[in-house]
């Protein structure tokens, strides 16, 4: 082999090695593409379950997110967020290539009575023969109330089935609601936003718009808005929260504000002491 051929081969191998390292070290972002009308997420679920009592006043909860698309896709990605009495407890993200199924499983320990809420965004990318990229998406949600009372064994429920559970639900809802309203009011005041100009949607309620439009926006455009919203959340909220500095994670449920004239929406949140406002134009 001639010297120039050997040199060229070495350079090519070096470049390929760099590309491989970059690809292996990167994590695909949630990217919105035009919705694929011929494909879908067939099954999606988020599940919270009280599984065991670890010791006095300590218990374990299973946090799961799963989804299945109608066919194997170039990229499947699921993102799940967990809140505990309105405060962010954790975020999880997983991606797979050339697959139709994806599942996230996590166990966590906690103490004291809590209202757990988890919302997940299930996403997929289809690449056709012309290299056009289209996406599919769906959201899922679950919640769990855990009662940790010194006078009774640890118990859980999703919907109250007795006056005792109803009383605990009202107490936990009222406590977290007061805390969230105080936090959201601080954000509104900080960014000088007049709430009367907006329809407010806590992030955990966004799943309610899987099959109904946002405000009086057409359904097709509403789906597009939600896809772009999750794209922005992933980049600006989920990635930083997944790898917080010094393992510090301090945040509450983000608040989505939809302009009543349907010209834009805002997402307000605070993460580790830094207040943020995301702006998304419509359309």
Long-range contacts (C-beta under 8 A, 24 or more apart in sequence): 27-93, 27-95, 28-75, 28-77, 28-95, 29-231, 29-234, 29-235, 29-239, 30-77, 30-79, 30-121, 30-123, 30-230, 30-231, 30-234, 30-235, 31-125, 31-135, 31-231, 32-135, 32-224, 32-227, 32-228, 32-230, 32-231, 33-125, 33-133, 33-134, 33-135, 34-134, 34-135, 35-134, 35-135, 35-136, 35-137, 35-220, 35-223, 35-224, 35-227, 36-126, 36-134, 36-135, 36-136, 39-69, 39-70, 39-71, 39-73, 39-124, 39-126, 39-134, 39-136, 40-69, 40-70, 40-136, 40-138, 41-67, 41-68, 41-69, 41-70, 41-122, 41-124, 41-136, 41-137, 41-138, 42-68, 42-69, 42-70, 43-67, 43-68, 44-68, 44-120, 44-122, 44-138, 44-139, 44-140, 45-140, 45-142, 46-80, 46-118, 46-119, 46-120, 46-140, 46-141, 46-142, 47-142, 48-82, 48-116, 48-118, 48-142, 48-143, 48-144, 49-144, 49-156, 50-144, 50-146, 50-154, 50-155, 50-156, 51-107, 53-153, 53-154, 54-109, 57-111, 57-112, 57-148, 58-109, 58-110, 58-111, 59-109, 59-110, 59-111, 59-146, 59-148, 59-154, 60-107, 60-108, 60-109, 60-110, 61-107, 61-108, 61-109, 61-110, 61-116, 61-144, 61-146, 62-105, 62-106, 62-107, 63-90, 63-92, 63-104, 63-105, 63-106, 63-107, 63-108, 63-118, 64-103, 64-104, 64-105, 64-106, 65-92, 65-103, 65-104, 65-118, 65-120, 65-122, 65-140, 66-101, 66-102, 66-103, 66-104, 67-101, 67-102, 67-120, 67-122, 67-138, 67-140, 68-100, 68-101, 69-100, 69-101, 69-124, 69-136, 70-100, 71-100, 72-98, 72-99, 72-100, 73-98, 73-99, 73-100, 73-124, 73-125, 73-126, 73-136, 74-98, 74-125, 74-126, 74-127, 75-124, 75-125, 76-100, 76-101, 76-102, 76-123, 76-124, 76-125, 77-102, 77-123, 77-124, 78-102, 78-103, 78-104, 78-120, 78-121, 78-122, 78-123, 79-120, 79-121, 79-123, 79-230, 79-234, 79-238, 80-104, 80-118, 80-119, 80-120, 80-121, 81-118, 81-119, 81-120, 81-203, 81-238, 82-108, 82-116, 82-117, 82-118, 83-116, 83-117, 83-118, 83-204, 83-252, 83-253, 84-110, 84-114, 84-115, 84-116, 85-114, 85-115, 85-172, 85-175, 85-176, 85-179, 86-115, 86-176, 86-177, 86-179, 86-180, 86-183, 86-252, 86-253, 87-250, 87-251, 87-252, 88-241, 88-249, 88-250, 88-251, 88-252, 88-253, 89-116, 89-249, 90-249, 91-238, 91-241, 91-242, 92-242, 93-234, 93-238, 93-242, 110-146, 111-148, 112-148, 113-145, 113-146, 113-147, 113-148, 113-149, 113-168, 113-172, 114-145, 114-146, 114-148, 114-172, 115-143, 115-144, 115-145, 115-146, 115-169, 115-172, 115-173, 115-176, 116-143, 116-144, 116-145, 116-146, 117-141, 117-142, 117-143, 117-204, 117-253, 118-142, 118-143, 119-203, 119-204, 119-206, 119-207, 121-230, 123-230, 135-227, 137-223, 137-226, 137-227, 137-230, 138-210, 139-206, 139-207, 139-209, 139-210, 139-226, 140-207, 141-204, 141-207, 145-169, 145-172, 179-252, 180-252, 180-253, 183-252, 183-270, 184-252, 184-255, 184-268, 186-270, 187-255, 187-268, 187-269, 187-270, 187-275, 187-277, 188-268, 190-275, 191-268, 191-275, 191-277, 193-257, 193-266, 193-268, 195-257, 197-259, 197-260, 198-257, 198-258, 198-259, 198-260, 198-266, 199-257, 199-258, 199-260, 200-255, 200-256, 200-257, 200-258, 201-255, 201-256, 201-257, 201-258, 202-253, 202-254, 202-255, 202-256, 203-233, 203-253, 203-254, 203-255, 203-256, 203-267, 204-253, 206-256, 214-258, 215-258, 215-260, 215-262, 216-262, 217-262, 217-282, 221-282, 221-283, 224-283, 225-265, 225-280, 225-282, 225-283, 228-280, 229-256, 229-265, 229-267, 229-280, 232-267, 232-278, 232-280, 233-267, 233-278, 236-276, 236-278, 237-267, 237-269, 237-271, 237-276, 240-271, 240-272, 241-271, 244-271, 244-272, 245-272, 248-272
